[in-house]
Amino acid sequence: MENRRSIFPRLRRALVVHLRRAVNRASGLLYVVGFQPLRLVEWLISCTRTGKATFLPPAELRWTGELESQWTLVRAELEPVLANLETLPNFQYLSKAQGALTQDDRWKSFLLHVAPRPIEKNCASCPATAKLLERVPGLVFAMFSILDGPKHIPPHRGPYKGLLNCHLPLLVPDDPNACRLRVGGDVVAWEEGRMLVFDDSHEHEAWNDSENLRVVLFCYVVRPLPFPLSVLNRMVIGLIRWSPHLQELAKSQDRWFRGADAR
């Protein structure tokens, strides 16, 4: 009986390892071959009511109102994080893909959630923010995105049209023209406490032309879609949740924690 009890946990762990490897291989293959079915899903999304929009009204996502109403609470939890700004990782350290966009130390990141789990150590430092994020439907990724000026993030595209990028501005330089975001042909300025929701599968870029910090709570969430497209979209995002890119983020953050503890 004792031997049987010890076998089952090992079998379960082995099964999880094999499943993760299978998902990694599938995800990698989809990226390599361009995954034409994924392009079809994105085309179907583009045919929906808001499918071609660059920016979407925040009201399209009902939960944004609660986050906006609590933005000063999130900002208060951000302040101790910024007090230790020099100890935070550069975004390209956590994600090698970001090396095409930034190579200096002016884009810092404080990860809060990388699907399918929260970053517990960082969430413990920001418990109210973590509680708010727990109530965000379809959350895939969240972080404090800290852009020091002057800094330009060059044109690029996001991973997939079935996700929406949501920014809750927490700290914005006084000059509204110094800090702006272009998505497609539309350019907007961040305003503290005013949510921005956009489709970053469009080409986009960002500027902070000031000498000060711009900080947003940056979230990727599942895009609301009509049935049955919503089911298809969640299947795709199920693969993305276990993609090598997201796993790299989580592993790099763990490695950063170990290095910080050693220091």
C-alpha positions in Angstrom: 0.0 0.0 0.0 2.8 2.4 0.9 4.5 1.7 -2.5 1.3 2.5 -4.3 0.9 5.8 -2.5 4.4 6.8 -3.5 3.9 5.8 -7.1 0.9 8.0 -7.8 2.6 11.4 -7.1 5.5 10.4 -9.3 3.1 9.4 -12.1 1.2 12.7 -11.8 4.4 14.7 -11.9 5.6 12.8 -14.9 2.3 13.3 -16.7 2.5 17.1 -16.1 6.0 17.2 -17.4 5.0 15.4 -20.6 1.9 17.5 -21.1 4.0 20.7 -20.8 6.6 19.4 -23.2 3.8 18.6 -25.7 2.3 22.1 -25.4 5.8 23.6 -25.8 6.4 21.7 -29.0 2.9 22.6 -30.3 3.3 26.2 -29.4 6.8 26.4 -31.0 5.6 24.7 -34.2 2.7 27.2 -34.5 5.2 30.1 -34.3 7.6 28.5 -36.8 5.1 27.7 -39.5 3.1 30.9 -39.0 0.0 28.9 -38.0 -2.4 29.8 -40.8 -5.4 28.7 -38.7 -4.4 31.4 -36.2 -4.5 34.0 -39.0 -8.0 32.7 -39.8 -9.1 33.2 -36.2 -7.7 36.8 -36.2 -9.6 37.5 -39.5 -12.8 36.3 -37.9 -12.2 38.5 -34.9 -11.6 41.5 -37.2 -15.1 40.9 -38.6 -16.7 41.5 -35.2 -18.2 44.8 -34.1 -15.0 46.2 -32.6 -12.7 43.9 -34.5 -11.0 46.7 -36.6 -10.8 49.3 -33.8 -7.4 50.4 -32.5 -8.7 51.7 -29.1 -11.8 50.4 -27.5 -14.1 52.1 -25.0 -13.1 50.9 -21.5 -16.8 50.2 -20.9 -16.5 47.2 -23.3 -14.8 45.6 -20.3 -17.1 46.0 -17.3 -14.3 45.3 -14.7 -12.3 48.4 -15.8 -14.6 50.7 -13.8 -13.7 49.1 -10.5 -10.0 49.3 -11.4 -10.3 53.0 -12.3 -12.1 53.8 -9.1 -9.3 52.2 -7.1 -6.4 53.6 -9.0 -5.1 55.7 -6.1 -4.9 52.6 -4.0 -2.8 50.9 -6.7 -0.7 54.0 -7.0 0.0 53.9 -3.2 1.3 50.3 -3.5 3.4 51.3 -6.4 5.4 54.0 -4.5 7.5 51.5 -2.4 8.2 49.6 -5.6 9.6 52.8 -7.2 11.6 53.5 -4.1 13.7 50.5 -5.1 13.7 51.2 -8.8 17.3 50.3 -9.3 16.7 46.8 -8.1 14.0 46.0 -10.6 14.8 44.0 -13.7 14.9 45.5 -17.2 12.1 44.1 -19.3 14.6 42.6 -21.8 16.1 40.6 -19.0 12.8 38.9 -18.4 11.9 38.5 -22.0 14.7 38.2 -24.6 12.2 39.1 -27.3 12.0 42.6 -25.9 15.7 43.1 -26.7 14.5 44.1 -30.2 12.7 47.1 -28.6 14.9 48.1 -25.7 18.5 47.6 -24.7 19.1 50.1 -21.9 17.7 50.3 -18.3 14.9 52.7 -19.0 12.1 50.1 -19.3 11.7 48.3 -16.0 9.1 45.7 -15.1 7.5 44.5 -11.9 5.6 41.3 -12.8 2.3 40.6 -11.0 0.7 37.8 -13.0 2.0 35.4 -15.7 -0.6 32.9 -16.7 -1.5 30.6 -15.2 -0.3 31.9 -11.8 0.3 35.2 -9.9 3.9 36.1 -9.1 3.4 35.5 -5.4 6.4 37.4 -4.0 5.5 40.6 -5.9 1.8 40.3 -5.2 2.6 40.0 -1.5 4.2 43.5 -1.8 1.0 44.8 -3.4 -1.9 42.9 -1.8 -4.7 45.3 -2.7 -3.5 45.4 -6.4 -3.3 41.6 -6.4 -6.9 41.4 -5.0 -8.1 43.7 -7.8 -6.3 41.6 -10.4 -8.0 38.4 -9.1 -11.3 39.9 -10.1 -10.2 40.6 -13.7 -11.9 38.0 -16.0 -9.6 36.3 -18.5 -6.3 37.8 -17.1 -3.3 36.4 -18.9 -0.5 38.8 -17.9 -0.1 41.8 -15.6 2.8 44.0 -14.5 3.8 47.5 -13.5 5.4 48.9 -16.7 7.9 51.6 -15.8 9.2 53.8 -18.6 11.9 56.3 -17.7 12.4 59.3 -20.0 13.5 60.2 -22.4 12.6 56.8 -24.1 11.0 55.6 -27.3 9.6 52.1 -27.7 9.8 51.6 -31.5 6.9 50.3 -33.7 6.0 46.7 -33.1 3.0 44.4 -32.9 1.5 42.4 -30.1 1.2 38.6 -30.0 -2.4 37.9 -31.0 -5.7 39.8 -31.8 -7.7 37.7 -29.3 -6.0 39.5 -26.5 -6.6 43.1 -25.4 -3.9 45.3 -23.9 -5.2 47.4 -21.0 -3.2 50.3 -19.4 -4.2 51.9 -16.1 -1.9 55.0 -15.9 -0.6 55.4 -12.4 2.2 58.0 -12.9 2.3 60.3 -15.9 4.6 63.4 -16.5 2.9 66.8 -16.3 3.3 67.6 -20.0 0.6 65.7 -21.8 2.4 65.9 -25.1 5.6 64.4 -23.7 4.1 60.9 -23.0 2.0 59.3 -25.7 1.0 56.1 -27.4 0.3 55.4 -31.1 -1.8 52.5 -32.1 -2.3 52.2 -35.9 -3.1 55.8 -37.0 -4.4 57.0 -33.6 -2.2 58.8 -31.0 -3.4 59.3 -27.4 -1.8 60.6 -24.2 -2.0 58.7 -20.9 -4.0 60.3 -18.1 -3.6 59.2 -14.6 -6.5 57.0 -13.5 -8.1 56.8 -17.0 -8.0 53.3 -18.5 -6.8 52.7 -22.0 -7.9 49.6 -23.8 -6.4 48.8 -27.2 -5.7 46.1 -29.7 -2.0 45.8 -29.9 -2.0 43.5 -32.9 -2.0 46.8 -34.7 1.4 48.4 -35.1 2.1 50.6 -32.1 4.8 52.6 -30.4 5.3 54.7 -27.3 7.2 57.8 -26.2 8.2 59.3 -23.0 10.0 62.5 -24.0 10.2 63.9 -20.5 12.9 63.4 -17.8 10.4 61.7 -15.5 8.8 58.3 -15.0 5.7 57.0 -16.7 4.1 54.0 -15.0 1.1 52.0 -16.0 -0.5 48.8 -14.7 -0.2 46.8 -17.9 -2.6 43.8 -18.4 -3.3 41.4 -21.2 -6.9 40.0 -21.0 -9.0 37.7 -23.1 -10.9 39.7 -25.7 -14.7 39.4 -25.2 -16.2 37.8 -28.4 -19.6 36.4 -29.4 -20.2 32.7 -29.3 -18.9 30.4 -30.8 -15.8 32.6 -31.7 -15.3 33.1 -28.0 -14.7 29.3 -27.5 -12.3 29.2 -30.4 -10.4 32.2 -29.0 -10.1 30.6 -25.5 -8.7 27.5 -27.1 -6.0 29.5 -28.8 -5.2 31.4 -25.6 -5.1 28.1 -23.8 -2.0 27.3 -25.9 -0.6 30.8 -25.4 -0.8 30.4 -21.6 1.7 27.6 -21.9 3.8 29.1 -24.7 7.6 29.2 -24.3 7.4 33.0 -24.2 5.2 33.2 -21.1 7.2 30.4 -19.4 10.4 32.3 -20.1 9.0 35.3 -18.3 8.1 33.3 -15.2 11.4 31.5 -15.1 13.4 34.7 -15.6 11.5 36.3 -12.8 12.3 33.4 -10.5 16.0 33.6 -11.5 16.0 37.3 -10.7 14.5 36.6 -7.3 17.2 34.0 -6.6 19.9 36.5 -7.7 18.4 39.2 -5.5 18.3 36.9 -2.5 21.9 36.0 -3.1 22.9 39.7 -3.2 
